[in-house]
Amino acid sequence: MTASVRMPAQRVGALEPSDISCRNTAALALTIVRDGVITGEGPTAKGRVHFSRALDADDAAWCARILTATAVEHQPVSRAEAEALFEINDAAAERSDDGRFDDLLAKAVVHHAASASGLPVPSRTVALSPDIAIESWAPTRAVGVDTDVLEWIASQMRGKHRSNRTLMRMVATIVGAAALPLSQLPNVFDIGM
């Protein structure tokens, strides 16, 4: 097994996929991952060297396992889960996960945005898979995408030191397709990457 999918030797309570019962417990489990990223301690760092404010492949794997737990795999990503992922993103000053977390964040946020807008989305195991391109399932047109959801995404991304290029590209495509006046989404992001 690769490092990104191996399970830790010990069970870690609320973080275990079998202990995730709903999207709320998944969001709670993600906050435990966030706390481990911030402090470098706690159940997600147990038994390994983990520096504070660092996100590694094991942290990204924890997030993926939580988000694809059996109890939630056929439900859309909730706003609380997406917000917890944004918090993890903000907490991690250093990355050593080969881009897996950024991919997961972009896919989870777009999954939430599409489903919150009433658009069909695949199961999480499909949508969040590192082997499946986001463009294969994500909306590429803004028809039906809720402007409030796009504004929420913009507010989460605005003023961040670390930007997610995949997410920025997807939202820019959707916003561009919608031909929304830029005044409706002020200061969304700097497209000049």
N, C-alpha and C positions, 0 to 999 in steps of 0.2 A: 504494500500500500504506500501511496505517496504521503508526504507530510501534510498535504492539504486536506486529506480525507481520513487520516488515522484517528482513532479514538484514544483519548488519554487512558492511562492504565487504571485510574480510579474514577468512580462515579462522582459527579459534582452536582448533586442535588438539582435545583431548579434549572440548571443549564443543560441537563440531559434531554435529548429529544423526546424520550419516552415520558418525561415529566412535563412537557409542554402540552397544555390542554386546550389553549385557545390563543388568539392573537395577543391578548393582554399579557398572558404569561410569557409569550415569545418576546414581547416588548420589554418586559421586566428582565428576562434573561439577557437581552442585549445590553441593558444598563449595567449588568454585572460585568459583561465583557468590557464596556466603556470604563468602568471603575478600574479594572485590571490594566487597561491601556494607560490610564492616568497615573496609577500608583506603581505599576510593575509588580503588584502583589495580588493576592487573592486566589480564588479557585481556578481561574483561567491561567494563572502563572505558576501554579503549584508544580513542583518537580522539575522546573526548568529555569534557566536564566532569562529574566525578562526585565528590561529597563523601563523606567517610567517614561511616559509620553512616546512610547514606541509601539508600533503595530507590526506584527510579524505574520508569517504564514499560518501559525497555530491560531492566532486571533481571528484571522479571516475565515479559517476553517470552522471555528466556534460559531461565528455569525452565520455561515452557510448551513451548518447543521441545525441551528435554531430556526432559521427561516424556512427550512424544508422539512421540519418535523411532521410526522404523519398527521397529527391533529390539525395542522394548518395548511398542508401542502396544496389543497384544492380551494383555498380561500385566497382572496386578493390580499396583497400586502396592505396593512393598515397604516394610517397616518402615524400612529404612535410608534410602530416599528420603523417606519421611514425616518421619523424624527430621532429615534435612538441611533440609527445608522449615521445620520448627520452629526450627532454628538460624538460618536466614535471617530468619525472623520476629523472633526475639529480637535479632538483630544490628541490625535496622533501626530506628533511633530516629525517623527522619523518613521520610515517605512522600510520593511524588508520582506514584503509579501509578493513580490513580482507582479504587482498590479491587480492581484485577485480581489482585494477589498474594493478598489475603485470600480472594477467591473460589477461586483455584487451591488454596490451602492447605486450605480446608475440603473441597473436592471430593476432593482427593488423599487426605486423611486418612480421609474416609468411605469412599472407594473401597477403601483398605487395610483398614479395619475390617470392611467387609462381606465382602470376599474372604477375609480371614483367618478369618472366622467361617463360611466355606463357603457364603456366599450368592452368587447370581449378580450379576455386575457387567458393565456395558457396556464396550466398548473405551475406552481412555483418551481417544481423540480425541472420543468422544461425552461421556464423563463429565466431562472437564476443560474442555470448550468453554465460553467465556464466554457463548455464546448459548443454552445449555441449562441450565434450572433444575435445581439439585441435587435438588429434591423430585420431579422426574420419574423418577429412577432410584434414589435412595438409599432404604435401608430406613426405613420409618416405624413399624415394629413391632420389638420386641426379640426376637421369636421367632427363635431361632437366632443371635443376636448374642452373641459370646463375651464374658463378663464380664471376662476378663483383658485383652482388647483395649480395652474401655471404661476399665478401670483405667489402662492405659498412656496412653490419650488424656488422662485426668484428670491423670495425673502430669506430662504435658507442658504442660498448661495451668495447673496450680496455681501460684499466686504470680507470674504473669507480669504485667508492667506493661501490656502491650498484649494485649487479648483479641480473639478472632475471634468476633464475634456469630453469624455463620452456623453455624460449627462448634459453638458453645455451644448454639444452638437445636436443631440436629440431634441432638446427643448428649442433650440434656435431653428431647427428644421420645422418643428410643429408651429412655432410662432410665425415663422416666415410664411408657411403655407396658409396660415390663418389671415395673413395680411392685416394684422392688427396694427392700428396706429401705435407707434412706440410710446405715445403718451399714456396708453393704457397699462403698460408695464414699464414704469420708469426705472431706470438704472438696473435693468435685469442683470446683465453681466457685460463684461468687456469682451466682445466677440473678436477683438484683435489678437487673441491668444498669442 
